[in-house]
Amino acid sequence: MAVRDKSNLEIKRVGVYVDGFNLYHGLRELGRRRLLWLDLRSMITRVLRPHQRLETLNYFTAAIRNDPPAIARQEVYLAALESVGVTVVLGRFQEQQVRCRACGHTRLVYAEKQSDVAIGTTMVADVACGKVDAVMLVSADSDLCAAVRTIRRIDSERATKTRVITVFPPRRRSDSLRVVSDAWFPLGDAVIRQSQLPAIVRGAGGHVYRRPAYWN
């Protein structure tokens, strides 16, 4: 059966799916707090090619718990992202007790839950519904290989070809994702530095979102 390669379309609709947790830790390692006020729409626009059109931009993260200053910063940032057209999808953090093997001391930590499932589900749904011609995944989480394989099965059944592009956050990489992707590249430091939101973001209804001073 002949495969109808969507890459031959004159304009290719691209769905972007950003793993916020993975990206956050990469940014912290790259430039610490000063790079966290990141304009995702600007960043993606810089890496798209002329024949690609941004169709949907989704940011997946989890709501911070038990840290009021961090909660306030996250809320401001997520609101700023939504004001520039980013769809924010919230998962959750789950409490876990971790015991130190050396001293036996236990401490409470929070593990992010549901984000990888939400990313995979949204990617697959957008492909299955014919909403996008290409998937751009910003993550280095190898758990997402399963979603990419599901997209391949959908394409096989429909005799289509959805191009999967993986963008690795700073200081992160997954050989498993690299193998299942049609293309991959690291997110460049210059792109990140050039894609910061303005210090004051003005949203709909007169809302104003200011860059947290802690991130300066």
Backbone as a chain_set.jsonl record, in Angstrom:
{"seq": "MAVRDKSNLEIKRVGVYVDGFNLYHGLRELGRRRLLWLDLRSMITRVLRPHQRLETLNYFTAAIRNDPPAIARQEVYLAALESVGVTVVLGRFQEQQVRCRACGHTRLVYAEKQSDVAIGTTMVADVACGKVDAVMLVSADSDLCAAVRTIRRIDSERATKTRVITVFPPRRRSDSLRVVSDAWFPLGDAVIRQSQLPAIVRGAGGHVYRRPAYWN", "coords": {"N": [[0.842, -1.188, 0.0], [0.569, 2.186, -0.851], [2.101, 4.922, 0.81], [0.831, 7.887, 2.074], [2.633, 10.593, 2.35], [2.716, 13.015, 4.702], [4.57, 15.007, 4.82], [4.869, 16.082, 2.372], [3.042, 18.05, 2.021], [2.337, 21.462, 1.241], [2.226, 23.382, 3.284], [2.953, 22.501, 6.519], [1.227, 21.417, 9.312], [2.037, 21.838, 12.642], [2.095, 20.252, 15.742], [2.955, 21.035, 19.022], [4.459, 19.793, 21.953], [5.255, 20.227, 25.133], [7.298, 19.121, 27.657], [7.132, 20.188, 30.665], [8.383, 19.742, 33.178], [10.75, 18.358, 32.544], [11.957, 20.262, 30.89], [12.204, 22.413, 32.67], [14.155, 21.561, 34.567], [16.338, 21.283, 32.894], [16.717, 23.958, 32.12], [17.368, 25.096, 34.572], [19.837, 23.925, 35.044], [21.241, 24.955, 32.936], [21.203, 27.85, 33.047], [20.37, 28.575, 35.501], [18.08, 30.44, 37.511], [17.525, 32.661, 35.907], [16.672, 32.11, 33.335], [14.141, 31.102, 33.37], [11.824, 32.506, 32.78], [10.553, 31.924, 30.295], [9.569, 32.36, 26.949], [7.565, 30.38, 25.381], [6.182, 30.288, 22.942], [7.639, 32.082, 21.323], [10.084, 30.742, 21.369], [9.509, 28.3, 20.037], [8.718, 29.279, 17.563], [11.127, 30.18, 16.596], [12.475, 27.831, 15.962], [10.957, 26.514, 14.102], [10.542, 25.608, 10.654], [10.334, 27.319, 7.413], [8.206, 26.128, 5.945], [6.582, 25.132, 7.868], [3.826, 25.379, 10.107], [2.719, 26.586, 13.165], [0.399, 24.828, 14.885], [-0.744, 23.959, 17.307], [0.149, 24.509, 20.696], [1.283, 23.099, 23.512], [1.761, 22.962, 26.991], [2.94, 21.008, 29.515], [2.721, 20.408, 32.923], [3.018, 20.263, 36.535], [1.132, 21.268, 39.361], [2.719, 23.108, 41.847], [3.289, 22.278, 45.291], [2.856, 23.144, 48.764], [4.724, 25.252, 49.031], [4.569, 28.345, 49.216], [5.828, 30.791, 48.024], [6.992, 29.697, 45.66], [4.734, 28.611, 44.478], [3.294, 30.94, 43.888], [5.019, 32.13, 41.986], [4.92, 30.202, 39.958], [2.197, 30.297, 39.246], [1.964, 32.884, 38.2], [3.695, 32.68, 36.009], [2.48, 30.63, 34.448], [0.054, 31.848, 33.841], [1.001, 33.973, 32.306], [2.042, 32.539, 30.127], [-0.344, 31.444, 29.086], [-1.515, 33.78, 28.239], [-0.158, 34.362, 25.926], [-1.006, 32.482, 24.187], [-0.487, 29.795, 24.8], [-1.411, 26.496, 25.614], [-2.002, 25.274, 28.75], [-1.498, 22.374, 30.596], [-2.254, 20.757, 33.475], [-0.778, 18.443, 35.698], [-0.11, 16.517, 38.577], [1.644, 16.608, 41.745], [2.841, 13.976, 43.718], [3.027, 12.926, 47.073], [5.867, 11.397, 48.536], [7.712, 9.199, 50.644], [11.1, 9.197, 51.277], [13.875, 7.295, 52.124], [17.054, 7.663, 53.58], [19.772, 5.683, 52.806], [22.159, 5.62, 54.145], [21.95, 6.913, 56.683], [19.421, 6.373, 57.564], [17.477, 8.28, 57.86], [14.312, 9.721, 57.053], [12.623, 11.572, 54.527], [10.251, 13.881, 53.147], [9.292, 13.966, 49.808], [8.288, 15.224, 46.567], [6.88, 13.731, 43.805], [6.442, 14.081, 40.354], [3.403, 13.378, 38.714], [1.42, 11.903, 36.134], [1.93, 13.71, 34.016], [3.498, 12.696, 31.84], [1.765, 10.802, 30.826], [-0.37, 12.441, 30.062], [0.875, 14.0, 28.082], [1.53, 12.033, 26.124], [-1.05, 11.041, 25.529], [-2.333, 13.33, 24.5], [-0.76, 13.938, 22.247], [-1.171, 11.602, 20.665], [-3.963, 11.714, 20.322], [-4.261, 14.102, 18.85], [-2.992, 13.429, 16.473], [-4.543, 11.214, 15.656], [-6.984, 12.444, 15.217], [-6.436, 13.927, 13.02], [-5.475, 16.482, 13.324], [-2.93, 17.523, 13.251], [0.048, 17.54, 11.213], [2.588, 17.031, 11.839], [4.528, 16.173, 14.698], [6.047, 17.82, 17.349], [8.063, 17.177, 19.918], [9.085, 18.294, 22.999], [11.212, 17.143, 25.024], [13.069, 14.741, 26.997], [12.262, 12.371, 27.923], [12.174, 9.03, 28.013], [9.959, 7.452, 28.395], [8.008, 8.358, 26.744], [8.316, 7.16, 24.331], [6.504, 5.134, 23.846], [4.145, 6.441, 23.106], [4.944, 7.555, 20.689], [5.301, 5.241, 19.186], [2.677, 4.385, 19.069], [1.6, 6.366, 17.455], [2.911, 5.68, 15.109], [1.619, 3.267, 14.554], [-0.977, 4.16, 14.043], [-0.512, 5.659, 11.726], [0.311, 3.576, 10.057], [-2.046, 2.099, 9.788], [-3.641, 3.92, 8.468], [-2.251, 4.522, 6.24], [-0.623, 6.807, 6.187], [1.819, 9.397, 6.981], [3.159, 10.701, 9.75], [5.319, 13.092, 10.784], [7.709, 12.921, 13.309], [9.348, 14.918, 15.541], [11.869, 15.35, 17.821], [12.85, 17.455, 20.41], [15.487, 18.083, 22.422], [15.718, 19.181, 25.748], [18.01, 21.493, 27.43], [21.091, 19.98, 28.4], [20.065, 17.415, 28.361], [19.136, 14.204, 27.069], [17.879, 11.472, 25.135], [18.538, 8.366, 24.036], [16.738, 6.443, 23.26], [14.418, 7.882, 22.493], [15.571, 9.302, 20.416], [16.015, 7.273, 18.529], [13.4, 6.462, 17.784], [12.367, 8.707, 16.613], [11.79, 10.847, 13.741], [13.391, 12.984, 13.33], [15.721, 14.861, 15.294], [16.963, 17.245, 17.668], [19.119, 19.218, 19.795], [17.95, 21.679, 22.097], [19.006, 24.824, 21.551], [21.275, 26.956, 23.369], [21.353, 29.689, 22.674], [18.885, 30.14, 21.442], [17.163, 29.835, 23.596], [17.974, 31.933, 25.297], [17.308, 34.099, 23.729], [14.603, 33.988, 23.719], [13.017, 35.017, 25.801], [10.303, 36.107, 27.828], [8.884, 39.443, 27.893], [9.6, 41.72, 30.608], [7.248, 42.61, 31.723], [4.164, 41.286, 31.099], [1.27, 41.753, 29.301], [-1.982, 40.734, 29.567], [-5.238, 39.502, 28.469], [-8.182, 41.414, 29.257], [-6.966, 43.348, 30.77], [-5.168, 42.289, 32.563], [-2.026, 41.967, 34.201], [1.174, 40.571, 34.127], [4.047, 40.06, 35.897], [7.532, 39.527, 35.662], [8.903, 37.313, 38.013], [10.804, 38.588, 40.716], [12.631, 36.939, 41.891], [13.582, 35.439, 39.831], [15.341, 37.011, 38.462]], "CA": [[0.0, 0.0, 0.0], [1.349, 3.418, -0.909], [1.969, 5.773, 1.987], [0.675, 9.308, 1.77], [3.57, 11.276, 3.249], [2.232, 14.356, 4.998], [5.652, 15.975, 4.679], [4.803, 16.666, 1.041], [2.124, 19.173, 2.008], [3.041, 22.737, 1.095], [2.349, 23.898, 4.642], [2.783, 21.401, 7.454], [0.706, 21.831, 10.625], [2.879, 21.238, 13.68], [1.649, 20.27, 17.125], [4.115, 21.064, 19.914], [4.113, 19.216, 23.247], [6.413, 20.574, 25.956], [7.406, 18.479, 28.958], [7.571, 21.294, 31.505], [9.277, 19.273, 34.237], [12.018, 18.059, 31.894], [12.52, 21.531, 30.43], [12.546, 23.221, 33.844], [15.435, 21.144, 35.147], [17.373, 21.622, 31.926], [16.957, 25.397, 32.208], [18.059, 25.365, 35.832], [21.235, 23.521, 34.895], [21.875, 25.81, 31.931], [21.414, 29.232, 33.458], [19.683, 28.756, 36.77], [16.736, 31.024, 37.515], [17.306, 33.79, 35.003], [16.116, 31.674, 32.057], [12.859, 30.439, 33.586], [10.732, 33.35, 32.244], [10.742, 31.545, 28.9], [8.45, 32.542, 26.028], [7.537, 29.144, 24.598], [5.76, 30.568, 21.562], [8.792, 32.657, 20.635], [11.097, 29.699, 21.236], [9.117, 27.361, 18.991], [8.736, 30.002, 16.288], [12.517, 30.27, 16.153], [12.996, 26.55, 15.471], [10.147, 26.025, 12.989], [11.015, 25.912, 9.312], [9.376, 28.155, 6.677], [7.032, 25.388, 5.476], [5.858, 24.623, 9.018], [2.949, 26.334, 10.781], [2.361, 26.166, 14.511], [-1.038, 24.56, 14.984], [-1.113, 23.899, 18.721], [1.313, 24.553, 21.586], [0.818, 22.595, 24.797], [2.775, 22.925, 28.051], [2.487, 20.066, 30.535], [3.467, 20.533, 34.172], [2.227, 19.917, 37.713], [1.005, 22.383, 40.306], [3.612, 23.018, 43.005], [2.591, 22.158, 46.572], [3.503, 23.418, 50.057], [5.804, 26.238, 48.911], [3.816, 29.514, 48.748], [6.508, 31.656, 47.051], [7.129, 28.986, 44.389], [3.386, 28.511, 43.914], [2.97, 32.255, 43.32], [5.81, 32.31, 40.759], [4.402, 29.319, 38.923], [0.896, 30.797, 38.797], [2.203, 34.05, 37.341], [4.297, 32.218, 34.757], [1.498, 29.898, 33.653], [-0.898, 32.833, 33.331], [1.696, 34.693, 31.228], [2.072, 31.647, 28.969], [-1.686, 31.369, 28.506], [-1.824, 35.057, 27.593], [0.466, 34.394, 24.595], [-1.572, 31.428, 23.366], [-0.03, 28.451, 25.16], [-2.359, 25.692, 26.382], [-1.349, 24.702, 29.927], [-2.144, 21.159, 31.082], [-1.691, 20.504, 34.802], [-0.827, 17.146, 36.354], [-0.039, 16.699, 40.025], [2.776, 16.049, 42.482], [2.422, 13.01, 44.727], [3.944, 12.825, 48.2], [6.56, 10.126, 48.713], [8.707, 9.153, 51.701], [12.385, 8.678, 50.808], [14.76, 6.978, 53.249], [18.488, 7.682, 53.307], [20.359, 4.379, 53.115], [23.324, 5.763, 55.021], [21.611, 7.269, 58.061], [18.086, 5.92, 57.904], [16.554, 9.408, 57.966], [13.32, 9.805, 55.979], [12.172, 12.919, 54.208], [9.12, 13.933, 52.24], [9.563, 14.553, 48.499], [7.132, 15.217, 45.68], [7.17, 13.181, 42.477], [5.44, 14.496, 39.374], [2.597, 12.282, 38.201], [0.405, 12.083, 35.086], [2.303, 14.571, 32.892], [3.914, 11.929, 30.675], [0.547, 10.202, 30.267], [-1.119, 13.507, 29.391], [1.598, 14.351, 26.858], [1.337, 10.969, 25.15], [-2.453, 10.986, 25.136], [-2.647, 14.488, 23.658], [-0.079, 13.733, 20.965], [-1.846, 10.55, 19.906], [-5.295, 12.19, 19.962], [-4.154, 15.103, 17.789], [-2.673, 12.712, 15.237], [-5.689, 10.389, 15.29], [-8.06, 13.325, 14.741], [-5.987, 14.647, 11.839], [-5.293, 17.894, 13.671], [-1.552, 17.936, 12.96], [0.8, 16.768, 10.227], [3.88, 16.718, 12.455], [4.581, 16.28, 16.157], [7.318, 18.267, 17.908], [8.076, 16.829, 21.335], [10.188, 18.907, 23.737], [11.397, 16.276, 26.184], [14.033, 13.652, 26.875], [11.687, 11.293, 28.722], [12.047, 7.853, 27.157], [8.632, 6.863, 28.558], [7.153, 8.841, 25.659], [8.504, 6.325, 23.137], [5.281, 4.352, 23.631], [3.208, 7.281, 22.356], [5.45, 7.657, 19.316], [5.001, 3.966, 18.52], [1.24, 4.385, 18.788], [1.433, 7.216, 16.268], [3.353, 4.882, 13.96], [0.57, 2.296, 14.239], [-2.068, 4.909, 13.418], [-0.082, 5.946, 10.358], [0.326, 2.325, 9.296], [-3.423, 1.723, 9.488], [-4.249, 4.9, 7.563], [-1.326, 4.751, 5.125], [-0.152, 8.193, 6.245], [3.129, 9.548, 7.621], [3.27, 11.841, 10.652], [6.716, 13.304, 11.13], [7.93, 13.133, 14.742], [10.598, 15.642, 15.785], [12.13, 15.474, 19.25], [13.757, 18.541, 20.797], [15.996, 17.77, 23.754], [16.034, 20.334, 26.599], [19.439, 21.602, 27.754], [21.749, 18.972, 29.238], [19.266, 16.201, 28.397], [19.083, 13.446, 25.828], [17.382, 10.106, 25.255], [18.838, 7.582, 22.838], [15.516, 5.739, 22.861], [13.601, 8.822, 21.728], [16.277, 9.616, 19.172], [15.841, 6.17, 17.59], [12.033, 6.37, 17.261], [11.991, 9.975, 15.992], [12.238, 11.095, 12.372], [14.465, 13.975, 13.444], [15.909, 15.331, 16.662], [18.049, 18.214, 17.846], [19.134, 19.824, 21.13], [17.486, 23.055, 22.179], [20.216, 25.631, 21.664], [21.341, 27.977, 24.417], [21.048, 31.01, 22.123], [17.437, 30.214, 21.229], [16.541, 30.028, 24.909], [18.287, 33.275, 25.798], [16.619, 35.071, 22.871], [13.161, 33.73, 23.76], [12.485, 35.349, 27.121], [9.16, 37.008, 27.848], [9.207, 40.772, 28.432], [9.498, 41.776, 32.07], [5.822, 42.781, 32.013], [3.308, 40.7, 30.058], [-0.098, 42.247, 29.441], [-2.927, 39.762, 29.073], [-6.595, 39.955, 28.183], [-8.909, 41.966, 30.393], [-6.145, 44.266, 31.551], [-4.305, 41.594, 33.512], [-0.594, 42.227, 34.032], [1.989, 39.53, 34.746], [5.404, 40.563, 36.01], [8.577, 38.533, 35.9], [9.238, 37.256, 39.436], [12.125, 39.145, 41.039], [13.497, 35.807, 42.238], [14.135, 34.895, 38.583], [16.237, 37.984, 37.844]], "C": [[0.882, 1.245, 0.0], [1.075, 4.258, 0.328], [1.864, 7.217, 1.559], [1.511, 10.085, 2.783], [3.105, 12.709, 3.462], [3.312, 15.413, 4.817], [5.644, 16.63, 3.304], [3.823, 17.82, 0.967], [2.915, 20.48, 1.934], [3.26, 23.396, 2.458], [2.047, 22.763, 5.6], [2.343, 21.943, 8.819], [1.474, 21.08, 11.714], [2.212, 21.382, 15.041], [2.867, 20.167, 18.026], [3.665, 20.667, 21.324], [5.339, 19.338, 24.145], [6.299, 19.904, 27.322], [7.994, 19.507, 29.922], [8.572, 20.889, 32.568], [10.674, 19.021, 33.676], [12.723, 19.342, 31.463], [12.986, 22.383, 31.603], [13.925, 22.85, 34.394], [16.588, 21.391, 34.181], [17.728, 23.098, 31.975], [17.712, 25.751, 33.487], [19.535, 25.01, 35.733], [21.977, 24.438, 33.929], [22.189, 27.201, 32.472], [20.76, 29.594, 34.758], [18.415, 29.578, 36.578], [16.495, 32.035, 36.4], [16.698, 33.395, 33.663], [14.72, 31.081, 32.18], [11.662, 31.212, 33.046], [10.694, 33.164, 30.717], [9.456, 31.716, 28.1], [8.418, 31.337, 25.083], [7.121, 29.394, 23.151], [6.915, 31.153, 20.749], [9.851, 31.594, 20.383], [10.761, 28.752, 20.091], [9.14, 28.034, 17.623], [10.154, 30.081, 15.727], [13.047, 28.965, 15.561], [12.147, 25.949, 14.35], [10.762, 26.432, 11.664], [9.948, 26.68, 8.534], [8.114, 27.416, 6.233], [6.207, 24.814, 6.613], [5.044, 25.734, 9.674], [2.566, 25.785, 12.142], [0.844, 26.039, 14.611], [-1.515, 24.561, 16.438], [0.149, 23.816, 19.562], [0.848, 24.243, 22.995], [1.981, 22.477, 25.787], [2.235, 22.091, 29.199], [3.365, 20.205, 31.787], [2.567, 20.088, 35.315], [2.227, 21.098, 38.663], [1.89, 22.135, 41.527], [2.79, 22.998, 44.291], [3.485, 22.593, 47.729], [4.718, 24.339, 49.976], [5.18, 27.519, 48.358], [4.559, 30.434, 47.779], [6.652, 30.994, 45.67], [5.777, 28.835, 43.705], [3.012, 29.819, 43.229], [3.733, 32.485, 42.02], [5.259, 31.44, 39.636], [3.075, 29.838, 38.369], [1.046, 31.991, 37.862], [2.751, 33.603, 35.984], [3.279, 31.508, 33.875], [0.455, 30.847, 33.064], [-0.281, 33.631, 32.175], [1.757, 33.836, 29.965], [0.708, 31.58, 28.288], [-2.036, 32.647, 27.765], [-1.194, 35.174, 26.203], [0.061, 33.178, 23.765], [-1.087, 30.025, 23.637], [-1.123, 27.744, 25.959], [-1.606, 25.005, 27.519], [-2.164, 23.509, 30.426], [-1.473, 20.773, 32.4], [-1.875, 19.054, 35.235], [-0.771, 17.386, 37.849], [1.272, 16.138, 40.559], [2.234, 15.132, 43.574], [3.475, 12.907, 45.82], [4.558, 11.427, 48.267], [7.564, 10.255, 49.856], [9.982, 8.504, 51.157], [13.3, 8.481, 52.014], [16.219, 6.994, 52.81], [19.091, 6.339, 53.72], [21.507, 4.476, 54.12], [22.927, 5.992, 56.478], [20.229, 6.819, 58.499], [17.06, 7.027, 58.04], [15.59, 9.402, 56.788], [12.935, 11.262, 55.754], [11.055, 12.837, 53.175], [9.536, 14.619, 50.939], [8.294, 14.461, 47.672], [7.572, 14.736, 44.3], [6.053, 13.583, 41.525], [4.726, 13.272, 38.817], [1.703, 12.782, 37.064], [0.86, 12.909, 33.894], [2.693, 13.769, 31.665], [2.716, 11.248, 30.015], [-0.25, 11.244, 29.491], [-0.449, 13.919, 28.086], [1.328, 13.308, 25.779], [-0.083, 10.913, 24.631], [-2.814, 12.129, 24.192], [-1.997, 14.37, 22.283], [-0.841, 12.755, 20.081], [-3.227, 11.031, 19.445], [-5.231, 13.196, 18.813], [-3.833, 14.457, 16.448], [-3.887, 11.927, 14.755], [-6.827, 11.221, 14.714], [-7.659, 14.118, 13.502], [-5.752, 16.12, 12.078], [-3.925, 18.416, 13.274], [-0.938, 17.02, 11.905], [2.162, 16.351, 10.775], [3.775, 16.958, 13.948], [5.976, 16.751, 16.543], [7.253, 18.084, 19.419], [9.302, 17.444, 22.001], [10.348, 18.138, 25.039], [12.548, 15.32, 25.914], [13.578, 12.467, 27.719], [11.416, 10.091, 27.827], [10.701, 7.151, 27.319], [7.694, 7.261, 27.421], [7.362, 8.082, 24.35], [7.235, 5.533, 22.818], [4.265, 5.148, 22.824], [3.644, 7.421, 20.898], [5.142, 6.369, 18.55], [3.514, 3.849, 18.197], [0.925, 5.245, 17.57], [1.849, 6.46, 15.011], [2.28, 3.864, 13.558], [-0.622, 2.972, 13.563], [-1.732, 5.21, 11.962], [-0.122, 4.698, 9.492], [-1.089, 1.925, 8.886], [-4.065, 2.663, 8.468], [-3.407, 5.161, 6.321], [-0.941, 6.227, 5.033], [1.217, 8.219, 6.913], [3.143, 10.834, 8.435], [4.728, 11.97, 11.064], [6.83, 13.624, 12.612], [9.319, 13.732, 14.936], [10.762, 15.8, 17.292], [13.168, 16.566, 19.489], [14.194, 18.276, 22.229], [16.283, 19.049, 24.538], [17.527, 20.362, 26.934], [19.903, 20.498, 28.691], [20.972, 17.652, 29.335], [19.229, 15.54, 27.021], [18.555, 12.048, 26.112], [17.687, 9.375, 23.959], [17.595, 6.845, 22.342], [14.602, 6.646, 22.038], [14.253, 9.181, 20.398], [16.028, 8.546, 18.119], [14.438, 6.167, 16.981], [11.589, 7.642, 16.543], [12.482, 10.051, 14.555], [13.392, 12.087, 12.351], [14.564, 14.383, 14.905], [17.012, 16.368, 16.674], [17.99, 18.767, 19.261], [18.624, 21.259, 21.063], [18.677, 23.951, 22.478], [20.136, 26.7, 22.741], [20.919, 29.347, 23.883], [19.548, 31.185, 21.913], [16.729, 30.495, 22.547], [16.758, 31.451, 25.409], [17.549, 34.355, 25.009], [15.099, 34.97, 22.975], [12.582, 33.968, 25.152], [11.282, 36.292, 26.981], [9.607, 38.402, 28.293], [8.967, 40.79, 29.939], [8.051, 41.916, 32.524], [5.028, 42.25, 30.833], [1.884, 41.171, 30.312], [-1.059, 41.267, 28.774], [-4.289, 40.371, 28.803], [-7.247, 40.504, 29.447], [-8.087, 42.872, 31.283], [-5.24, 43.606, 32.57], [-2.834, 41.831, 33.17], [0.182, 41.164, 34.802], [3.448, 39.977, 34.719], [6.385, 39.424, 36.287], [8.922, 38.508, 37.385], [10.656, 37.765, 39.697], [13.116, 38.028, 41.349], [14.168, 35.213, 41.004], [15.06, 35.864, 37.868], [17.697, 37.595, 38.051]], "O": [[1.836, 1.335, 0.773], [-0.049, 4.296, 0.83], [2.685, 7.717, 0.789], [1.125, 10.212, 3.945], [3.097, 13.516, 2.533], [3.0, 16.595, 4.675], [6.335, 17.626, 3.088], [3.77, 18.512, -0.05], [4.009, 20.594, 2.486], [4.343, 23.905, 2.745], [0.996, 22.13, 5.502], [2.999, 22.808, 9.4], [1.551, 19.851, 11.705], [1.818, 22.476, 15.445], [3.722, 19.306, 17.819], [2.64, 21.132, 21.821], [6.336, 18.644, 23.947], [5.322, 20.101, 28.046], [9.212, 19.677, 29.987], [9.52, 21.628, 32.833], [11.669, 19.43, 34.275], [13.931, 19.491, 31.647], [14.046, 23.006, 31.538], [14.755, 23.721, 34.652], [17.704, 21.681, 34.614], [18.901, 23.459, 31.883], [18.594, 26.609, 33.476], [20.385, 25.714, 36.278], [23.177, 24.672, 34.072], [23.322, 27.67, 32.363], [20.608, 30.77, 35.087], [17.736, 29.419, 35.563], [15.351, 32.236, 35.995], [16.248, 34.267, 32.92], [14.167, 30.603, 31.189], [10.589, 30.634, 32.871], [10.791, 34.129, 29.96], [8.388, 31.273, 28.52], [9.161, 31.289, 24.103], [7.658, 28.77, 22.236], [7.134, 30.752, 19.606], [10.449, 31.55, 19.307], [11.622, 28.436, 19.27], [9.541, 27.419, 16.635], [10.347, 30.052, 14.512], [13.969, 28.988, 14.746], [12.564, 24.982, 13.713], [11.419, 27.468, 11.56], [8.785, 26.699, 8.938], [7.049, 28.028, 6.153], [5.24, 24.091, 6.372], [5.497, 26.872, 9.785], [2.135, 24.637, 12.253], [0.11, 27.012, 14.444], [-2.573, 25.108, 16.749], [1.107, 23.138, 19.19], [0.113, 25.021, 23.603], [3.046, 21.957, 25.453], [1.204, 22.419, 29.786], [4.591, 20.129, 31.711], [1.466, 19.589, 35.079], [3.207, 21.836, 38.755], [1.814, 21.081, 42.157], [1.731, 23.621, 44.372], [4.705, 22.434, 47.684], [5.645, 24.21, 50.776], [5.252, 27.761, 47.154], [3.967, 30.834, 46.777], [6.46, 31.643, 44.642], [5.688, 28.922, 42.48], [2.476, 29.813, 42.121], [3.161, 32.984, 41.051], [5.144, 31.889, 38.496], [2.858, 29.82, 37.158], [0.344, 32.096, 36.857], [2.32, 34.093, 34.94], [3.223, 31.762, 32.672], [0.025, 30.673, 31.924], [-0.954, 33.926, 31.188], [1.549, 34.338, 28.861], [0.614, 31.651, 27.063], [-2.767, 32.613, 26.775], [-1.635, 35.986, 25.389], [0.701, 32.871, 22.759], [-1.254, 29.142, 22.794], [-1.697, 28.328, 26.878], [-0.675, 24.238, 27.273], [-3.369, 23.621, 30.652], [-0.274, 20.496, 32.438], [-2.972, 18.503, 35.154], [-1.331, 18.367, 38.337], [1.922, 15.311, 39.919], [1.28, 15.48, 44.27], [4.669, 12.811, 45.536], [3.876, 10.419, 48.084], [8.193, 11.301, 50.018], [9.941, 7.389, 50.638], [13.476, 9.39, 52.825], [16.574, 6.407, 51.788], [18.933, 5.913, 54.864], [21.786, 3.527, 54.852], [23.473, 5.37, 57.39], [19.903, 6.879, 59.685], [15.891, 6.753, 58.308], [15.985, 9.114, 55.658], [12.927, 12.07, 56.683], [10.934, 11.861, 52.435], [10.071, 15.727, 50.964], [7.357, 13.736, 48.008], [8.512, 15.269, 43.71], [4.871, 13.446, 41.842], [5.352, 12.263, 38.491], [1.287, 13.941, 37.047], [0.234, 12.828, 32.837], [2.277, 14.104, 30.556], [2.659, 11.132, 28.791], [-0.746, 10.969, 28.399], [-1.13, 14.161, 27.089], [0.945, 13.647, 24.66], [-0.304, 10.756, 23.43], [-3.517, 11.925, 23.202], [-2.627, 14.672, 21.269], [-1.12, 13.032, 18.914], [-3.617, 10.784, 18.304], [-6.057, 13.148, 17.902], [-4.339, 14.883, 15.41], [-4.222, 11.97, 13.571], [-7.552, 10.764, 13.829], [-8.458, 14.9, 12.987], [-5.82, 16.924, 11.148], [-3.765, 19.604, 12.993], [-1.356, 15.875, 11.735], [2.805, 15.442, 10.251], [3.034, 17.828, 14.405], [6.973, 16.163, 16.123], [6.483, 18.755, 20.107], [10.432, 17.15, 21.614], [9.696, 18.446, 26.036], [12.951, 15.113, 24.77], [14.392, 11.663, 28.172], [10.525, 10.133, 26.979], [10.33, 6.337, 26.473], [6.701, 6.581, 27.165], [6.661, 8.333, 23.369], [6.929, 5.292, 21.65], [3.595, 4.594, 21.952], [2.815, 7.408, 19.988], [4.762, 6.421, 17.38], [3.138, 3.28, 17.172], [0.078, 4.886, 16.751], [1.21, 6.587, 13.967], [2.057, 3.626, 12.371], [-1.205, 2.426, 12.626], [-2.567, 5.035, 11.074], [-0.535, 4.75, 8.333], [-1.306, 1.464, 7.765], [-4.931, 2.25, 7.697], [-3.804, 5.935, 5.449], [-0.933, 6.817, 3.952], [1.716, 7.185, 7.359], [3.139, 11.929, 7.873], [5.3, 11.041, 11.634], [6.128, 14.5, 13.116], [10.328, 13.141, 14.552], [9.875, 16.332, 17.96], [14.222, 16.594, 18.853], [13.369, 18.249, 23.142], [17.012, 19.915, 24.054], [18.226, 19.368, 26.742], [19.212, 20.13, 29.641], [21.182, 16.867, 30.259], [19.281, 16.195, 25.98], [18.76, 11.507, 27.199], [17.157, 9.724, 22.904], [17.425, 6.648, 21.139], [14.073, 6.23, 21.008], [13.574, 9.344, 19.384], [15.85, 8.864, 16.943], [14.289, 5.899, 15.789], [10.528, 7.649, 15.92], [13.464, 9.405, 14.19], [14.255, 12.04, 11.475], [13.599, 14.263, 15.66], [17.886, 16.376, 15.807], [16.921, 18.784, 19.87], [18.849, 21.962, 20.078], [19.286, 23.846, 23.542], [19.076, 27.273, 22.995], [20.207, 30.085, 24.565], [19.002, 32.257, 22.176], [15.801, 31.303, 22.6], [15.826, 32.094, 25.89], [17.204, 35.402, 25.556], [14.384, 35.778, 22.383], [11.746, 33.195, 25.62], [11.265, 37.165, 26.114], [10.608, 38.529, 28.998], [8.218, 39.969, 30.469], [7.672, 41.407, 33.579], [5.197, 42.709, 29.704], [1.356, 41.006, 31.412], [-0.964, 41.004, 27.575], [-4.478, 41.584, 28.893], [-6.905, 40.108, 30.561], [-8.464, 43.137, 32.424], [-4.604, 44.296, 33.367], [-2.455, 41.887, 32.0], [-0.104, 40.888, 35.967], [4.011, 40.237, 33.655], [6.096, 38.496, 37.043], [9.205, 39.555, 37.968], [11.592, 37.412, 38.98], [14.311, 38.168, 41.091], [15.204, 34.558, 41.114], [15.523, 35.566, 36.767], [18.595, 38.304, 37.595]]}, "num_chains": 1, "name": "protein.A"}
